[in-house]
Amino acid sequence: MAVTTETFGMTQGGQEAHLYTITAADGSRVTLTDFGAAVVNLIVPDSLGRLGDVALGFDELKYYEQELGNFGAICGRFANRISRAALPLNRRVYPLTRNDGSNTLHGGAVGFHHKLWAAEALGENSVRFRLLSPDGEEGFPGALQVQVTYSFSDAHVLRLDYEAAAEGKDTVANLTNHTYWNLDGDTFGSVYDQSIRIHASHFTPINEHTVPDGRILPVKGAFDLRAYRTVREGVMSRDGQIALGNGYDHNFILDAYDGKSLIKAADVKGTLSGQRMEVWTTLPGIQLYTGNHFDRLPGKGGMRYNKGAGLALETQFYPDAPHHPAWPQPTVRAGEVQRSRTEYRFFAD
């Protein structure tokens, strides 16, 4: 295996961004960029041995700088939403930047997905990205040293190891990867006929602001994904929650979560490729998002991404968790380090 580096372009602020490609023995590879610590390509073989790209993304850096949907990126300081842009912590309420109606989404106006990270190759199959979020950034208390290490193996496993170290003050960290996957290839056009399974008996329903309404409900109907079903069955249902999200945009509570073990969260199967993906994580929740806002976005090779072109499976603490103390909490105490791991495992049947 090997890691190669090339220039991706110049940011609007005049900084040089780069691409890092980890290549396996059979030619499978993942390409990452230090802008947003994002996945740009992930190329793996299908059931006939043909290599194809299963990650949506862009050919040009300028599209990653636009607010098009956090393609492939690391989101933080707090991925997903915090309601009313208010962070309760240690008997204080910290006002945050509003960038999603009245809420804070994916860390605020300039989240981690819009930052140029420091990067270094580690050996032949890993790249580490580092970022300092200063005290007060987007309203969050305390400085946060963040580190995300991507590793890719000959067995077609993409592993992400996250570390978030709080400095000076207690704070929160909820880091996730926001890659959109299409297991029939990024040019296929839709994931609606692909099958998904999520290992969750409960989910957090949302309100009209796409924020959890505080309830934890058993899955049923469109949200019972404990056995494989097509994405289309859910997004085309008349479920009121699907209507609120304009598709799936919901957090599922993982049954096997124990705070330390790597557990299976989800499975996805392609329609024609024979490609299959497993998602494993140490985190308590996973957000299923089905590209509900896509409208002729400028994809790779002249492709246009429309609604349902890909799906994101974002491992995470529950959205708006700081407002619900009984839920698993993303608090990082000053001087402590929060660690988690997520793996995307690819198979061709």
C-alpha positions as CSV (number, residue, x, y, z in Angstrom):
1,M,0.0,0.0,0.0
2,A,1.0,3.6,-0.4
3,V,0.0,7.2,0.3
4,T,0.5,9.8,-2.5
5,T,0.0,13.5,-2.3
6,E,-0.9,16.2,-4.9
7,T,-2.2,19.7,-5.0
8,F,-6.0,20.2,-5.1
9,G,-6.1,24.0,-5.6
10,M,-6.1,27.3,-3.8
11,T,-8.8,28.2,-1.3
12,Q,-10.5,31.6,-1.6
13,G,-8.3,32.7,1.3
14,G,-5.2,31.9,-0.6
15,Q,-4.2,28.6,1.1
16,E,-3.1,25.6,-0.8
17,A,-5.2,22.5,-0.4
18,H,-4.1,19.0,-1.1
19,L,-5.3,15.5,-2.0
20,Y,-4.0,12.4,-0.2
21,T,-4.6,9.0,-1.9
22,I,-4.2,5.7,-0.1
23,T,-4.0,2.8,-2.6
24,A,-4.4,-0.9,-1.8
25,A,-2.8,-3.8,-3.5
26,D,-5.7,-4.4,-5.9
27,G,-6.0,-0.8,-6.9
28,S,-8.8,0.1,-4.5
29,R,-8.2,3.5,-3.1
30,V,-9.5,6.4,-1.0
31,T,-8.7,10.0,-1.8
32,L,-9.0,12.6,1.0
33,T,-8.5,16.3,1.1
34,D,-7.2,18.5,3.9
35,F,-10.0,20.9,3.2
36,G,-12.7,19.7,5.6
37,A,-10.7,16.5,6.2
38,A,-13.1,15.1,3.5
39,V,-13.4,11.9,1.5
40,V,-13.3,12.8,-2.2
41,N,-13.3,9.4,-3.8
42,L,-13.6,5.8,-2.5
43,I,-13.0,3.3,-5.3
44,V,-13.6,-0.4,-4.6
45,P,-14.4,-3.4,-6.9
46,D,-17.9,-4.6,-7.6
47,S,-19.0,-8.3,-7.9
48,L,-17.3,-8.5,-11.3
49,G,-14.1,-7.0,-10.1
50,R,-14.7,-3.6,-11.8
51,L,-13.4,-0.7,-9.8
52,G,-16.0,2.1,-9.1
53,D,-16.4,5.2,-7.0
54,V,-19.0,4.8,-4.3
55,A,-18.6,8.2,-2.7
56,L,-20.2,11.4,-4.0
57,G,-18.1,14.5,-4.3
58,F,-16.6,17.2,-6.5
59,D,-13.8,17.5,-9.0
60,E,-12.9,21.1,-7.9
61,L,-12.0,22.5,-4.6
62,K,-14.4,25.5,-5.0
63,Y,-17.4,23.3,-4.6
64,Y,-16.2,22.0,-1.2
65,E,-15.9,25.7,-0.1
66,Q,-19.6,26.3,-1.0
67,E,-22.4,25.2,1.4
68,L,-23.6,22.3,-0.8
69,G,-24.1,19.7,1.9
70,N,-20.8,18.9,3.7
71,F,-19.8,16.3,1.1
72,G,-17.4,13.8,2.6
73,A,-16.3,16.2,5.3
74,I,-15.8,16.0,9.1
75,C,-18.5,18.0,10.8
76,G,-18.0,19.7,14.2
77,R,-17.6,21.0,16.8
78,F,-21.1,19.6,17.1
79,A,-22.4,17.6,14.2
80,N,-26.1,17.8,13.5
81,R,-28.3,20.4,15.3
82,I,-28.4,22.2,18.6
83,S,-31.8,23.8,19.1
84,R,-32.3,27.5,19.5
85,A,-28.5,28.0,19.0
86,A,-28.1,27.6,22.8
87,L,-25.7,25.3,24.5
88,P,-26.5,24.4,28.1
89,L,-23.3,23.3,30.0
90,N,-22.3,23.5,33.6
91,R,-25.4,25.6,34.6
92,R,-24.6,28.2,31.9
93,V,-26.2,28.6,28.5
94,Y,-23.7,29.6,25.7
95,P,-25.2,31.4,22.7
96,L,-24.0,29.8,19.5
97,T,-24.1,31.0,15.9
98,R,-27.4,30.4,14.1
99,N,-27.0,29.0,10.7
100,D,-30.1,26.7,10.3
101,G,-33.1,28.9,11.1
102,S,-33.0,29.3,14.8
103,N,-30.6,26.4,15.3
104,T,-26.9,25.7,15.0
105,L,-26.1,23.0,12.4
106,H,-22.8,21.2,12.0
107,G,-20.8,23.6,14.2
108,G,-22.1,26.9,13.0
109,A,-21.4,29.3,10.1
110,V,-17.8,28.1,9.7
111,G,-17.8,24.5,10.9
112,F,-14.9,22.1,10.7
113,H,-16.0,21.2,7.1
114,H,-15.0,24.6,6.0
115,K,-11.5,24.5,7.6
116,L,-8.1,23.7,6.1
117,W,-6.7,21.0,8.4
118,A,-3.1,20.1,9.0
119,A,-2.3,16.8,7.4
120,E,0.4,14.1,7.5
121,A,0.7,10.6,6.0
122,L,1.3,7.9,8.6
123,G,3.1,4.9,7.1
124,E,1.6,3.3,4.0
125,N,-2.1,3.3,4.7
126,S,-3.1,6.2,7.0
127,V,-3.5,10.0,6.9
128,R,-3.9,12.1,10.0
129,F,-5.7,15.4,10.0
130,R,-5.4,17.9,12.9
131,L,-7.3,21.1,13.8
132,L,-7.5,23.6,16.7
133,S,-10.9,25.1,17.4
134,P,-10.2,28.2,19.7
135,D,-12.1,29.1,22.7
136,G,-15.3,30.9,21.7
137,E,-15.4,29.8,18.1
138,E,-19.0,29.9,16.9
139,G,-19.8,30.5,20.6
140,F,-18.5,27.2,21.9
141,P,-16.6,27.3,25.2
142,G,-13.0,26.2,25.6
143,A,-10.4,25.3,23.0
144,L,-10.7,21.9,21.3
145,Q,-7.8,20.0,19.7
146,V,-9.2,17.7,17.1
147,Q,-7.5,14.8,15.4
148,V,-9.0,12.4,12.8
149,T,-7.0,9.6,11.4
150,Y,-8.2,7.8,8.2
151,S,-6.9,4.3,7.5
152,F,-7.6,2.1,4.5
153,S,-6.8,-1.6,4.2
154,D,-6.4,-4.2,1.6
155,A,-9.6,-5.7,2.9
156,H,-11.4,-2.5,1.8
157,V,-12.1,-1.1,5.3
158,L,-12.1,2.6,5.8
159,R,-11.5,3.4,9.4
160,L,-11.8,6.8,11.1
161,D,-10.3,7.3,14.6
162,Y,-11.5,10.5,16.2
163,E,-9.8,12.4,19.1
164,A,-11.1,15.6,20.7
165,A,-9.1,17.1,23.6
166,A,-10.6,20.0,25.7
167,E,-8.3,22.7,26.8
168,G,-9.0,25.3,29.5
169,K,-12.8,24.8,29.9
170,D,-15.3,22.0,29.6
171,T,-16.9,21.8,26.2
172,V,-18.8,19.5,23.8
173,A,-17.6,17.5,20.8
174,N,-19.8,15.5,18.4
175,L,-17.7,14.6,15.4
176,T,-18.9,12.7,12.3
177,N,-18.1,12.0,8.7
178,H,-20.6,13.3,6.2
179,T,-19.9,11.2,3.1
180,Y,-22.8,10.5,0.8
181,W,-22.7,6.9,-0.5
182,N,-24.1,5.3,-3.6
183,L,-23.1,1.6,-3.8
184,D,-23.9,1.4,-7.5
185,G,-21.4,4.2,-8.2
186,D,-21.5,8.0,-7.9
187,T,-22.9,8.3,-11.5
188,F,-25.8,5.9,-10.9
189,G,-28.2,8.6,-10.0
190,S,-30.2,7.3,-7.1
191,V,-30.1,5.2,-4.0
192,Y,-33.8,4.7,-3.7
193,D,-33.8,1.1,-4.9
194,Q,-30.8,0.2,-2.8
195,S,-31.5,-1.7,0.5
196,I,-30.7,-0.6,4.0
197,R,-30.7,-2.1,7.4
198,I,-30.1,-0.2,10.7
199,H,-29.6,-2.1,14.0
200,A,-31.9,0.1,16.0
201,S,-35.2,-0.6,17.8
202,H,-35.8,3.1,18.6
203,F,-35.3,6.5,17.0
204,T,-35.6,10.2,17.9
205,P,-38.5,11.8,16.1
206,I,-38.1,15.3,14.8
207,N,-40.2,18.5,14.9
208,E,-40.9,21.0,12.1
209,H,-37.3,22.4,12.6
210,T,-35.7,19.0,12.0
211,V,-34.7,18.8,15.6
212,P,-35.5,15.9,17.9
213,D,-38.7,16.7,19.8
214,G,-37.4,15.0,23.0
215,R,-39.2,11.6,22.6
216,I,-37.6,8.2,22.0
217,L,-40.0,6.0,20.1
218,P,-40.0,2.4,18.9
219,V,-39.3,2.0,15.2
220,K,-42.3,1.1,13.1
221,G,-43.5,1.6,9.5
222,A,-40.9,3.5,7.5
223,F,-38.6,3.6,10.5
224,D,-38.4,-0.1,11.1
225,L,-35.2,-0.8,9.3
226,R,-34.2,-3.8,11.4
227,A,-34.6,-6.0,8.3
228,Y,-33.5,-4.9,4.8
229,R,-35.9,-2.7,2.9
230,T,-35.4,-0.3,0.0
231,V,-34.8,3.3,0.6
232,R,-37.7,4.0,-1.7
233,E,-40.2,2.2,0.6
234,G,-39.4,4.7,3.3
235,V,-39.1,8.0,1.4
236,M,-42.2,7.4,-0.6
237,S,-44.3,6.5,2.5
238,R,-46.9,8.8,4.0
239,D,-45.3,8.8,7.4
240,G,-45.6,12.2,9.0
241,Q,-41.9,12.0,10.1
242,I,-40.8,11.5,6.5
243,A,-42.8,14.5,5.5
244,L,-41.1,16.6,8.2
245,G,-37.7,15.6,6.9
246,N,-38.6,15.6,3.2
247,G,-37.2,12.1,3.4
248,Y,-35.0,10.4,6.0
249,D,-33.2,13.0,8.2
250,H,-33.4,11.1,11.5
251,N,-31.2,9.7,14.3
252,F,-31.5,6.0,15.1
253,I,-30.5,4.7,18.6
254,L,-28.1,1.8,18.2
255,D,-29.3,-1.3,20.2
256,A,-25.8,-2.7,21.0
257,Y,-24.2,0.6,22.2
258,D,-22.3,0.2,25.5
259,G,-20.0,3.1,25.4
260,K,-16.8,1.2,24.5
261,S,-17.4,-1.6,22.0
262,L,-17.2,-1.4,18.2
263,I,-20.7,-2.4,17.1
264,K,-22.5,-2.9,13.8
265,A,-24.7,0.1,13.1
266,A,-26.0,-0.4,9.5
267,D,-25.8,-2.4,6.3
268,V,-26.4,-1.1,2.7
269,K,-26.7,-3.2,-0.5
270,G,-26.3,-1.9,-4.0
271,T,-29.0,-2.6,-6.6
272,L,-26.8,-3.8,-9.5
273,S,-23.2,-3.8,-8.4
274,G,-23.2,-6.6,-5.8
275,Q,-21.5,-4.0,-3.6
276,R,-22.3,-4.1,0.1
277,M,-21.3,-1.8,3.0
278,E,-21.3,-2.3,6.7
279,V,-21.0,0.6,9.2
280,W,-19.4,-0.1,12.6
281,T,-19.0,2.4,15.4
282,T,-18.4,3.0,19.1
283,L,-21.0,5.8,19.1
284,P,-24.6,5.7,20.3
285,G,-26.5,6.9,17.3
286,I,-26.5,7.1,13.5
287,Q,-28.2,9.7,11.3
288,L,-29.7,8.5,8.1
289,Y,-30.0,11.3,5.6
290,T,-31.1,10.6,2.0
291,G,-29.9,13.7,0.1
292,N,-33.3,15.4,0.4
293,H,-32.1,18.8,-0.7
294,F,-30.0,17.9,-3.8
295,D,-31.0,19.8,-6.9
296,R,-28.6,19.5,-9.9
297,L,-25.5,19.8,-7.8
298,P,-22.2,19.7,-9.8
299,G,-20.9,16.2,-9.2
300,K,-17.7,14.5,-10.6
301,G,-17.2,14.1,-14.3
302,G,-20.1,16.3,-15.3
303,M,-22.6,14.4,-13.2
304,R,-25.5,16.2,-11.6
305,Y,-26.6,15.1,-8.2
306,N,-30.4,15.3,-7.7
307,K,-32.6,14.3,-4.7
308,G,-31.7,10.8,-3.5
309,A,-28.4,10.6,-5.4
310,G,-26.6,9.4,-2.2
311,L,-27.3,8.6,1.4
312,A,-25.3,9.6,4.5
313,L,-24.9,7.4,7.6
314,E,-23.4,9.7,10.2
315,T,-22.3,8.0,13.4
316,Q,-22.8,10.4,16.3
317,F,-24.2,11.4,19.7
318,Y,-27.9,12.2,19.3
319,P,-28.8,15.6,17.8
320,D,-29.5,18.3,20.4
321,A,-28.2,15.9,23.2
322,P,-27.1,18.8,25.5
323,H,-30.8,19.7,25.9
324,H,-31.7,16.2,27.0
325,P,-29.5,15.2,30.0
326,A,-30.8,11.6,30.1
327,W,-29.3,10.9,26.6
328,P,-25.6,10.0,26.1
329,Q,-23.7,13.2,26.5
330,P,-20.9,14.6,24.2
331,T,-19.3,16.6,27.1
332,V,-15.5,16.7,27.1
333,R,-14.1,17.9,30.4
334,A,-11.1,20.2,30.5
335,G,-7.9,18.2,30.2
336,E,-9.7,15.1,29.0
337,V,-9.8,13.4,25.5
338,Q,-12.9,12.0,23.9
339,R,-12.1,9.1,21.5
340,S,-14.3,7.2,19.1
341,R,-14.0,5.0,16.0
342,T,-16.1,4.4,12.9
343,E,-15.5,1.9,10.1
344,Y,-17.0,1.6,6.7
345,R,-16.4,-2.0,5.4
346,F,-17.0,-2.8,1.7
347,F,-17.7,-6.3,0.2
348,A,-18.6,-7.4,-3.3
349,D,-21.0,-10.4,-3.4
